[in-house]
Amino acid sequence: MTPEEFRAAAHELVDWIADRRAAVESRPVRPAVEPGDIVAALPAEPPTEPVGARQVLRDLDQIVAPGITEVQHPMHFGWFPSNASLSSVLGDFASSGLGSLGISWESSPALTEVEEVVVDWLRQLTGLDDGWHGVIQDTASTACLVAMLAARERATDHRQTTTGLGGLEHPLCVYTTAEAHSSVRKSALLAGFGADFIRLIDVDPWTRDMKADALAAAMAADRDAGRRPTIVVASAGSTGTTAFDPIGEIVAAADVHGAWVHVDAAMAGSALVLPEKRELFAGVEGADSLSWNPHKWFGTILDCSLLYLRDPDHLIRVMSTNPSYLRSTAGGEATQYRDWGIPLGRRFRALKLWYQLRIDGIESIRSRLRRDLDNAQWLAEQFRDLPDWEVIAPVRLQTVCLRHTPSGLSGEALDDHTLSWVRAINTSGSAFLSPSVLDDRWMVRVSVGVESTERHHLEQLIELMQSAVAA
Ligand SMILES: *Cc1c(COP(=O)(O)O)cnc(C)c1O
């Protein structure tokens, strides 16, 4: 494709994207497709003859796009907001169009240095002190794995360079709660800690926040038994119910053992840009690492996860490799982000944040988040006043956890009722909600926060839910 052909095809594609975004509300939130439908609509054999870009766009429009769940739809309340603000989409285009390669500072100096600048802008906007050093990772899952590996090597004085875990007399222990995201357990397993040494600390029965005294007791018991407390992963805004583990008390308990504290604020970290919400994260300055996803509520198109570290030099020692072809002819001062994570080749992700922050401006992002916080409180109020509805967890930010419990229903019959009304709404395409398990029973999470969701969409949702439970 020549640059001129690209110019024509790209204009058409951009028009198509803008039209789709403008009309998002006219489509169902969840597509009416069954597993295998899209595979069946595509040729099984690879294409042999080229077709024009217009034909590809037509197939995108008719085969591919009808098969996506419209998470930009204002009636999408599932999982978490996965906002893809159009300003950040421009940054993604720019990143692709530049076609640069991030394997070292030298392979694209601006890729590294724009990233250094924007992660520091975000540090300032989230009220973190200047002792934090940031890097963009693909996802919070990767950020958690990176933190686990750094903690493991700190606790073992870099055993990776000799015997690895095979040479340890003292098993290494990980502490988190049952509310933590599944990626925490996955990271612990991948980092070699072993399921037997993952401790799920008790939580408060209402807030689901970790009990710091139970953490301290569990760590002491492990130490007394000859094990090594190595890392605590604190959830700052758990996925299920937005539980906030008490970071300050966790840091104090971890310090006794020299254990690493990683704060997983993947979803809720967006609220750090709101000064009035920072008390939820009190004590974060004492942690070793913190990650949050601009690619959720904040609105940067996937993928863009920020990882901040207190001691990047330690991480660099764990991650660094220095083969001859990567040795730089530049001075030793340049940041080599390949040594801050797992992949060698990195995209120019910083442009997404650079575009979004400059075009939308932080104040408009802040007011959108505040709108969502108000909307979630308002929604919870409505359900508290409606008969047979229960708000079953505190509304810390923008997620409301609900159960409809008509009298006489309990146990499995209640589960059947919950799953059937939520399924009715989801398959209708008029809205999308995520069922989730809390205290061994199904409940429904309403995750408010899509960029286009306004109060009237919540009014519409209440009507849908009321008629679904009545049916
Ligand atoms: C969404 C989420 C994750 C996982 O985020 P990815 O970027 O998809 O890996 C981890 N932790 C919490 C609390 C989350 O909400």
The ligand as an SDF file (V2000), in Angstrom:
LIG
                    3D

 15 15  0  0  0  0  0  0  0  0999 V2000
   -9.3560   -5.1230   35.7980 C   0  0  0  0  0  0  0  0  0  0  0  0
   -8.5460   -5.4500   36.9850 C   0  0  0  0  0  0  0  0  0  0  0  0
   -7.3520   -6.1620   36.8660 C   0  0  0  0  0  0  0  0  0  0  0  0
   -6.8480   -6.7140   35.5590 C   0  0  0  0  0  0  0  0  0  0  0  0
   -6.5500   -5.7160   34.6680 O   0  0  0  0  0  0  0  0  0  0  0  0
   -5.8610   -6.0390   33.2560 P   0  0  0  0  0  0  0  0  0  0  0  0
   -5.2570   -4.7350   32.8790 O   0  0  0  0  0  0  0  0  0  0  0  0
   -6.9570   -6.4830   32.3630 O   0  0  0  0  0  0  0  0  0  0  0  0
   -4.8500   -7.1000   33.4690 O   0  0  0  0  0  0  0  0  0  0  0  0
   -6.6140   -6.3950   37.9980 C   0  0  0  0  0  0  0  0  0  0  0  0
   -7.0220   -5.9360   39.1940 N   0  0  0  0  0  0  0  0  0  0  0  0
   -8.1650   -5.2550   39.3580 C   0  0  0  0  0  0  0  0  0  0  0  0
   -8.5560   -4.7720   40.7150 C   0  0  0  0  0  0  0  0  0  0  0  0
   -8.9720   -4.9870   38.2460 C   0  0  0  0  0  0  0  0  0  0  0  0
  -10.1050   -4.2830   38.4100 O   0  0  0  0  0  0  0  0  0  0  0  0
  1  2  1  0
  2  3  1  0
  2 14  2  0
  3  4  1  0
  3 10  2  0
  4  5  1  0
  5  6  1  0
  6  7  2  0
  6  8  1  0
  6  9  1  0
 10 11  1  0
 11 12  2  0
 12 13  1  0
 12 14  1  0
 14 15  1  0
M  END
$$$$
